[in-house]
Amino acid sequence: MAADPEHPVRPIGDGEFAAALDGLARFETRPLLAVATSGGADSLALALLADRWARAHGGEICALSVDHRLRPGSDAELRCLGAWLRERGIRHEILVWSGGRPASGIEEAARAARYELLTAWCRARGCLHLLLAHHEEDQVETYLIRRRAGSGPAGLAGMSAIRELSGCRLLRPLLGFPKARLVARLDAERQPWLVDPSNRDTAFERARLRAGPQLAERERLSAEIRACGAARQACERARDRLLAKAVALHPAGFAVLDAGLAAAAPPAAAPALAAVVATIGGSRYPLRRARVARLLAALAGGARGYTLGGCRFVRWRDGILVLRELARAAGPVRLMPGTGCLWDRRFAVMLPQTASGPVEISYLGPAGVRELNRRLGRRPLPLPRLIHPVLPAARDDRGLACVPALGYRRAGAPAPIFLFKPVNPLTTAGFTVV
C-alpha cells in the first residue's frame, strides 16, 4: 500500500520521533527498549524509528512479536519479519501464546495474553520501557467505540501516551501521527511489511470502523479527544491533591480517610474514593460511577459502615477506616521455603529459603484473633483491634506462626516477608495527552 504519488505524504522524521519520545518520558543511559512488533506497517515503522533513536543514545531495542497461533502460517510470517529485522541489526524475539483458547471473546483473550507475554518479558530482563505503535487513527477508533458504549469523559480521552504496569511502562509515542506517515516512512526505506487479514475482518468492531466514513473526520475527532484528555488531566490533578491531603495508606493493607474527604467536591472526591477502593479491594475492573456516588453520599450522610468493591468503610475516631472485606478476600495459599507469590492482588509474599518448613498465608480472621489473644493476653498492640482480623498472617503445623503487622512471631517459627504491593496503586502516572 504505497503512498499516492499525486498526493505525497511526508514520512515521520527521526527528529520528530525523538521529540515525541523525549517529550513523553526520561530514559536511563544506554536505554533498552522493547518494541511490540507484529510486522504490520505501524509496528514495523515504530521499530525502525525506535532503533535509530536508541542507537543515537548508546542503547538498543528488542522487537518482540507474539505468535497467537490463531492463523495458519503465522509462524512463517514472523520468521520473515525476523529476517527483515536481522538485516537491519535489530534483535528479534518471538513469544508464543500457549494453552487453551476460550470459546468466545477470542480477540479480548488474545489481547490480554499478548500484554502478559510482553510485560513478563520486560520484567524478566529488567526492561523498563515497552513501546506500542498505536497511532492517531487507533485513538479515534478507541474514542468512537467508547462513545458508542456510553463512556464518560475519562474514557473519551482515549488511550494515554504513558501507562504504568508492574515492572515496566507502556509508551505510545505515535498517538499524534496518522498512519499514512508511518507507511510513508517504510516506503522511503523500501521496507515491506506484513498484512494481517483479521484487520479487515468486519466481525471485529475496529475493522468495521476502519471501513466506515467516520475516520474522514479524524482532525475534528482528534481535537475532541485532546479536549477530553485535558479535562481528564485536570480531574486527575484534583483527585491526587485530595488523596495526598485526606488519605493515609498503611503498609499492613488498610487506609485511613480524613472525614472531610466525603465532604469534598464530588468531581475530586468520587475518583479519590474509587482509587482507594481499587487499592484496598484489589478489584480487577473499575467501579461504576453510580456505585461510587452512592458510597460518597452515604459517607457524607454519616453512615457508620458501608461495603463496596471488597472493602469495608468503618467510622473510627475522627476518620474512616477502609479495610479489606474478608468475605471477598482470597483464600489461603501454601508457600514452600524459597518461594513467593502475589497474594490477594495486594501482598508480595516471600518465604526465605532458610525457613524451617512451609507456611500457609491467610488473613488472621476471627479465629486467629482469638488464638493471638490467648497467647498474648491483653498486651497492648500497635494497631486498632478492629483491624486485626484483616491483617496478613502465616500459619504452620503448630498453628499461628507470625503476624508481622503486629510484631508477633512465635519463637522459632518461619517468618515470611510481606510487602504491600497492590496491583492497583493509589496513584499512577497521570494521563498523558499528545
N, C-alpha and C positions, 0 to 999 in steps of 0.2 A: 504494500500500500504506500507507494511513493507519493511525495508532495506534488501537487498540481503545478506544472512549470509556469502556467499563466498567472498563478496566484501564489508565489513562493512564500513559504513560512520560514521565519528566522529560527535556526536551531538555538537551543539553550547553550550559552557560552560558559566556559569554565569559571569566568569571573562572576557571572550571575549565580551560578550554582554555589560557589564559595560564599557569596554574600548571603544567600538564602540559608545555607547550613550554619555559617558563623553567627547569623542573626538568631538562630534557634537556641544554641547551647554552646558551652565551652567544653573543650576536649583536653585530654592528657597529652603530654609529649609523646610523639610517635604513636598515634592512636590506632587501635584496632577496631574496625567497623565490620559488623555483619550486615549483609545486604540480602534481603529476601528476593530471590531471583527465579522467576518461573520460566524465563526465556521469552516471554512476551515483550512487546516493544517498550512498555512502560518500565518494567523492572530491569530489562537489559540496558536501557539508556541510563537508568539510575546507577547500575553497577559500573558502567564506563565513567560516568561523571564522578562517582564517589572514589573510584580507583585513582583517577588523576588527582583528586583533592588529597587523598590520603598519602600518595607518594610525595606530593609537594610539602607535606607536613612530617615526612620521615616515618610514616606508618604504612599500614596495609589494610586491605579488605579481604573478607572471605565471602564469596557468593554462596548462599545457602538455597538449595532447591528442595522442595518437599514433593515426593512422589506419593500421591494418594492411592495409586494403583486402582483408579476408577475407570481408566480408559485403556484399551489395548494399545500398546506402542508407546506409553508414557515413558517407560524406561529408556527406550531408544531415543526419544526426543531429548531427554535430559543428558544422555551421553553426547548427543550432537551439541547441545549447549555447552557442555563441559569442554568439548574440543574448541569451540569458539573462544571460550574464556582462557584456555591454556595458551592459545596463540597470542593472547594479549598479556600473558604472565599473571593472570588473575587466579587465585586459589578458588577451588570449587568443591563443595561437598553436597552429597545428596542424602536427605533424611527421608526414611520410608515410614509411611503410616501403616502399622501392622495391627492386627486384632480384628474384632468383629465390626460389622457395619450396621447401623440402625436401619429398620425397615422404612422409616420415613425421616424427613428432616436431614437428608444426607448432606446438603450444602452447608447447613449450620454445623453439623458434626465435623465435616471436613475442615471447616474454618477453625473450629476450636482445636482440632488435632494439629493443624498447621501451626497455630500460635504456640501451642505447648511444645512441639518439637523445636521450633525456632528459639524460643526463650530458654528451653532446657539446654540447648547447645551453648547459648551465651553464658548461662550460669556456670556450666561445667568448665568453661575456658576463661572465665573472668572477663568476658567481652561486655562492655557497659552499654554499647550502642547498637541497636537493631534498626536499620533503615528500611522503610517501606515506600513503595512507589506510587501511593495514592496521589492523584493529580486533581486539577480543577473540576473536570467532568465527574470524577468519583465523588467529590464533595457535593456537587449539585445533585447527583443521584441520591446520595445519603439524605440530603435535605428533602427531596421530593418524597422519598419513602417515608421519612418520619412525619412530614406534613400530612400525608395521606393517612397515617396511623393516628393522627391527633396528638402528636408530641407537643410538649410545652416549649417555652422559649429556650431552655437549656439544650434540649435535643435538637432544636432547629439551628443551633450554632454549628452543627455538623461535627466533623472529626477534629480533634485537637492536633496541632502540629507536634505536640510532645505528650507522651503518656508514660507514666512511671509504672513499672512492674517489679516483681520481686527479682532482684539481681540484675536488671537492665532497664533501659528506657527505649521506648519506640519513638523514632523520629520520622516525620513526614515532611521533608524539605521541598517537595514538589507541589504542594497543595495550591500554590499560587500560579502554577504554569499549566497551560492547556496541553492536552495530549499531542496535538499536532506538532508542537515544538519538540517533544520527545522523539517523535517519529522523524522529524527533520534532522535531529542530531544523529540518529542511526543512519539515515540516508547520506548525510555528509561524511560519515566514516565508512560508508559502504558495508555496513554491518547488517546481515539478515537477522530475522527473529522468528520465533515460533508463533503459531496461531492456535489458540485453544478453541475448538468448536463449541464448547459449552458457553463461551462468552456470547454466542449468538443464539443460544437455545432459549426460546421465549417461554419455556417452562419456568425460568427464573426471572424474578421481578426486575433485577438490574438489567438483564438483557432486553426486556420489553421497554424499559425506559430509554436505553440507548437507541432503540429503533424508533422512538417516538419523536414528535416535533418539539417537545418542551426544552430540549437541550439547546435549541437555537436561541433561547432566551438566557444563555449562560451568563452574560455580563450582568443583566438585571438580577438574576437569582444569586449570583456571587456577591453582589452588593448587599442583598438581603441577608445572606449568610454571615457576612462580615459584621453587619449591624447586630445580628443576634449574638455573634461571638463577643462583640464589645460589651453588650448588655450582660452576657454571662460572666465576663471577666469582672465587671463592676459588682455583680451579686456575690461572686466568689470572694472578692476582697472584703466585702462587708461581712460575709459569713466567717471568714478566717479571723477578722478582728474580734468578732463576738466569741469565737471559740477560744482565742488566746485570753480573752478577758474573763470568761464565765465558765470554763471547763477545766477541771484538773483530772488528768488521766493517771491512774496508778499502775505500776508495773505488775501488781497482782491481778490485773484484768478487770477493774471496775473504774467508774468515773464518778466525780462529784460535780454537780452543776450548781452554779450560783442561782438562787431562786429568781433573780432578776432576768435570767435568760428567757423564761416564759413570758415575761412582760415586754421583751424587746419587739421591735417591728417585725411582723411576720416575714417580709422578704429576706431578712437575715436569720431570724430565729428558726424558721421551718427547715431550711437547709442545714443549719447548725445541728438541730436535733436529729435530722436524718443521718448526718455524718456520725454522731455519737452512737446511734442505734446500729449502724453498719459496723462500726468498730467493735463495740461490746458484744453485739449479737452474731457477728461473723456471717451476715447474710450473703447469699450468692447474687441476689438481684436487688435493684433499688426499690425502696418503698414507694407505694403510690402516694401521690401528693395529698389525696383526701385523708388517708390514714394518718399522715404526719400532722395535718391540720387539726384532726380530732385530738391527737395527743397534745398538741400545743394548747388547744382550748381547755383540755382537762387540767393540765398543769397550771395554766393561768387562772383557772377557776378554783384552785386549791385542792385538787384531788390528792388523797393520801397515798394512793397506789395506782399503778397502771402497768399493763404489759403490752409490748409491741416488738415485733421483729426479733424474738428470742431474748428480750430484755425486760427487766422489772424496774420500774421507776418508783422509788420509795422516799417519802419525806424523811429527812434526817437533820436534826438541829436547824440551822438556817438555810440548808440547801436541799438538794435532791440527789440521792444515791441512784446510780444506774448499774444494775447487777446483771450477770448472766442468768437467764431463766433456766433452772435445772431441767425442767421438763422438755426443753428444746435443745439441750446440750448434747454433745457427742458422748457415746458410751466409752467404757474403759478400753484401754489398749495395753498390750503387754510388750515390754521392752526387754531385750537381752543386753548384757554388758557390751558396750562398744557400739550400740545402735541408737538411733534417734528418729524423731518424726515431727511433723507439724500436726498438733493435736487440737481438735475442735476449731480449726481455722484461726486459732488465736495464739497458741503457745508452741514455740520451738522447744522440744524436749530432747535432751541427750543424757544417756546413762553411760558414765565413764567405763572404759574397758576394765578398770581396776575394781569395779563394783563386785561385791561378793556373790551376787546372783541376780536373777530377773526381778522386775518390779511391774506392778500394774499401775498405770496412770489413770486417774479419775479425779472428779471433784470430791471434796471432803464429804459433802452431803450430811443430812441429819444424823445418820448412824455414826459417821466419822466424827462429828462434833461431840456426840455422847462419849465415844471412845477417848477422844482427846481430853475431854473434861475429867474422865475417870483417872487419866494419867497425870494431869496437871493440877487437878483441883480447881480452885478459884484464882490461880495465879494470874496476875494482870497480863493481857496480851496486847500487841501493838495495833490491832485493827478492831473496829466495832464488831461485836458478836453477830450482828445482823449479816455481816459479810462472810462469816466463817464457812457456811455450807457451800459457797461457790468459789472457794479457794482451791487451786490445784494441789493434789496430794499424791503420794506414792505409797503403795502397799506391797508387802512381800508375804511369804508364807507364815510369818509371825504376826501379821496384822499391819497396823498403821506404821509406816517407816519414817515418813517426814512430811511436813507441811512447811515449805520454805518461806512463804509469806509471813508466817507466824514465828519463824525462828525455831521451829520444833524439828528435832531429829532424834529418833531412838538410838541409843548407844550401839555403835557397830552396824547400823542399818545402811543399805545402799542410799546414795544421795544423788538423784538425777538433777540436772541443771534445767531450770525453767526460764525461758525468756519470753516476755510478752511481745510477740511479733504478729499482730493481727493482719490477716490478708487484706483488710480494709483499713488502712491507716487513717487517722483522724484528718490529716491534710495531705495533699499530694501536690505535685507540680500543677500550677494553675493552668487553666485553659489558655491555649496559645493560638492567636489569630495570625494568619499570614496574608 
